[in-house]
Amino acid sequence: MFDWEDLRYFSVFAQEQSLSAAARKLKVDHATVARRISALEASLNLKLVDRRPRSYELTADGERIAKLGKRMEVESFAVERSALAGQAGAVGEVTVSAPPALACSLIAPHLGKLRREHPQLSLQLLGNLGSVSLTRREADVAIRLSRPTEPDFVARKVATIAFALYGSADYLDRTPADQLNFIAYDESMEQTTQQVWLLKQAADRPILLRSNDLNIQAMAAKAGVGLAALPYFLGEQYSLKPAAISGPALEREVWLVTHNDIRHTASVQAVMTFLAQCLAPPV
């Protein structure tokens, strides 16, 4: 009988297509992943990978076992979700994934309230720019800036966040409109709604700073580097001044998302109620 852990390591490798990427995901070194794959091959008496000088490539048998392993992994996550759904009361740990700016500015300052109301509940709050997998339980609840389309997910719109072009008051006062410079996302965020809107506003004017972190962009704007497309709460937090824009303003919907299997779990409901309160627009 093979070791289930060996199959799990192999399945992650098959999904990531490299030892180093699988090692990062599993939080181990690449030698451990290679050792686990070798152990699975020995148990099954099958060659699952071709070992090449700079990479491992799946064999035909490896492809077949990887597909079976993926199905088994999906079922294992279903077992975990079922176990979470069976818990009584708001206890245990709930993992939340949120855009870093929202996590830092709107959620983290209020964590004491969640602790006081649910002392047996612990929260893992992850700042993620991309989407995590709720099916694979990379998070139990996700905050997204667009409505999800996955059939097994349930979503609730909790807010609409207004964006504007923000700069320091001094920079805006002393810089003619046709000489304003801009602060933008880096290439990893090139297709986001905010970036597309900003680039339209900038037209052909210079982008003097690029960063994937909105707090860095806000600090640069405060330092007089240029204008950044920021949500209203960062503009207020850094005492920035909104600039004139051309065309329609930018707004993003905020959605709370969870897997249907755990939507009625007391701990998940408690966290989602808390998050909705944190994200609710100011009165």
Buried (B, 14 or more C-beta within 10 A) or exposed (E): EBEEEBBBBBBBBBBBEBBEBBBBBBEBEBEBBBBBBBBBBEEBEEEBBEEEEEEBEBBEBBEEBBEEBEEEBEEBBBEBBEEBBEBEEBBBEBBBBBBBBBBBBBBBEEEEEBEEEBEEBBBEBBBBBEBBEBBEBBBBBBBBBEEBEBEEBBBBEBBEBBBBBBBBEEBBEEBEEEEBBBBBBEEEBEEBBBBEBBBEBBEEBEBEBBBEBBBBBBBBBBEBBBBBBBBBBBBEBBEBBBBEBEEEEBEBEBBBBBBBBBBEBBBBBBBBBBBBEBBEEEE
